Amino acid sequence: MWNVIGQPKAVELLRHSLESGRLAHAYLFVGQPHVGKATLAINLAQALNCEQGIEPCGQCRSCLRIAAGKHADVQIIGRLPDTGSGEAGPKKEISIGQIRELQQAAGLRPYEGKHRVFIIDSAEHLNEESANCLLKTLEEPPPEVLIILLAANDARLLPTIVSRCQRVELLPVPANTIEQELVEHRQIEPDKAKAFSRLCRGGIGWAISASLNERLPQERSLRLNELQELVTTSLDKRFDFATKLAAQFNKNRDSVEEVLRLWLDWWRDLLLVKEGCAEFITNVDQEETLVQHSEGYNVAEIRHFIEAIRAALEQLEQNANPRLVLEVLMLSIPNREEERIKRPSA
Amino acid sequence: MMKVSCSQEDLNRGLAVVGRAVATRAVLPITNNVLIAAEGSQLKLAATNLEVAITCWIGATIEEEGTITIPARLVTDFVNSLPSGRIDMTVAPRGQSVELTCARYEAHISGLDAADFPPIPKIDEGVTIKVKSEELRTAINQVAFAAASEESRPVLTGVQADFDGDTLTLAAADGFRLAVRKLTLDNVVEEKVTVIIPARSLAELNRLITDQEEPVELTINPKKSQVIFRLRNVEMVSQLIQGTFPNYDQLIPQSYTTKAVVNLADFLRATRSASIFARDGSGIVRLQVMPKDGKGKIAISARAEEVGDNVGEVDATVEGEETKIAFNGKYLVDVLGVLGEDEVAFEATTSSSPGVLRPVGKDNYVHVVMPMFVQW
């Protein structure tokens, strides 16, 4: 059974290739974070090694070991934990050493299964050296070897890598599909399911982890509170926040991006509410607050700030000084109407 | 549950044997562990790095059968530090740690469930041969060093083993040299089988068979993905390399224009001393073969700009023409060091065609080295 959800096209493609025995030698799964790339890759590894047939049965010893990450022939290669710098979080890149190890292992016949499968998680993190090193193996892997690259954005991969793989695109999972899955198969209360299915922006993995783990939704409300405080607070406090966020950026880029994406959602929702399209909002559990807040701004202000957030995200991506970028962003936060009224006129 | 006792010496030796197969940087963290299983009347130790798996049995008194995996480095170092004597090991029912006592020492070592350990391959069927351990050890010594150490072509990091009738042919090449060794088996294989065994696995095997007198039994599984070597109380399984080994027959020159027969020890000494100067000059060692009335000599020289030069001469029985040829000194030293006969025959054609070395008196070994191009 293929347990990746909401990707009928990708599953159909792989199933057909498996049935006709014409699997590509290397795949590139492209899709936003949490959309199911790794799940699909693991499913494919199970299908190739399953003791029952060409579908991943999920029951046999081989399938169970692969799912538990204990199978000797299925390896997931990602950034190694950074032990050198004394900070939590992974290293910045996938090193050439890891790729050489892959190549060496790929030269050997499978240890316990039928195929060796190498899953390269977040292939964007291959540096130029390791990507070039991988090219030869990627073009002509030994028989019984399958390489699967996972990437959120294939524009950040070397074109020579992309052209050597069969590209499979995973689309964001429709909110209704996620909601249904959460309610029917994971016994989540309908209210929560509705909220998570919208909040995850099509990344079903996030919705599932949020429903299993209280921490994710809690973190989100914390971030939203922070955001709501910021709009009413003084410039000093905003700058303090920018400094804090910039420090966090140096340790963990992705977490800051996450914060800004959350803000983007929030302001997009404000715009939707303002324009009377409340049924499309992401933060369904916050509708009242949104309505309340939206009264304080006019459309131009909201739009202007959305653009500011997008610009900030882009600049961070381009390695601009994070503190400056975030401070500029703080300066662009529009003041709400009531604040303006309260403030003594100059 | 497990309750077992054995001697510190046996356990220490067993751990040292399987320790060679423990993974150093593990893809699967559990492969840093050693599997300890009490079954029947023996204690089984096993480790694997997913390329090589070594299993070793030691005598033990077993009160309760059981199995667990514990960190290999830790237990090996600890057992090694203990006084000789009896060691008792106990695993509580459903426990994940070993209690180990020896004389007045006691330790608790946390482990992982043995069910998660990669299965140590069992090979019961397939092509099986027996070969004298001494013979196999020499052959591996003469061949394995010629394999590439790190190579974009994985097949060259292996040694091709070709079983045909009662003959096993081992061959390794790294693009600059080729070593081929034939050896006679104790039995006859019914079908011809060719596999590529990682050179590192064979080097490991050589360490294991140093003090073994009985023949080594070797089985290749029907899928040709693994080979097992059975020794006394020890089994080693190696994954095989997939791919096609280059057809090396055509690389061995069929004729020569100059042939020199030299005393091996003299040749080796002269090459070594030339290599010292060659260190600063891209490793180039020059050979000048000079015939003279059926006798003759070889002058072995090296020079490095702004450092100096040297030359050494050895007597030789030379047939054919005078010739000049240059090699990487390391390659010559490597092969001369493993020939193991009194005399060596050196054959050459031109300064740009490969040189051939054979032990005199044995026709089971041939070594081909590519020359280097130099200005004379």
Contacts between the chains, C-beta under 8 A, distances in Angstrom:
chain1	res1	chain2	res2	distance
A	68	B	116	7.8
A	70	B	28	6.6
A	70	B	30	7.3
A	70	B	116	5.2
A	70	B	118	7.8
A	72	B	28	6.4
A	72	B	50	5.1
A	72	B	118	4.3
A	75	B	27	5.2
A	100	B	150	7.3
A	101	B	25	7.7
A	101	B	27	7.7
A	103	B	152	7.5
A	103	B	154	7.0
A	104	B	154	6.9
A	104	B	157	7.7
A	105	B	27	7.7
A	105	B	50	7.2
A	105	B	51	7.7
A	106	B	154	7.3
A	107	B	154	2.8
A	107	B	155	7.4
A	107	B	157	7.1
A	107	B	241	5.2
A	107	B	242	6.8
A	107	B	243	7.1
A	108	B	50	8.0
A	108	B	51	6.1
A	108	B	154	7.9
A	108	B	198	7.2
A	108	B	239	4.0
A	108	B	240	7.1
A	108	B	241	6.0
A	108	B	242	7.2
A	109	B	223	7.5
A	109	B	224	7.5
A	109	B	225	3.4
A	109	B	226	6.9
A	109	B	239	5.5
A	109	B	240	5.2
A	109	B	241	7.5
A	109	B	242	5.4
A	110	B	225	6.3
A	111	B	50	5.2
A	111	B	118	6.6
A	111	B	121	7.6
A	111	B	239	6.2
A	112	B	118	6.3
A	112	B	119	5.5
A	112	B	121	7.6
A	136	B	152	6.0
A	142	B	154	7.2
A	142	B	242	4.9
A	142	B	243	6.1
A	143	B	242	6.2
A	144	B	242	6.8
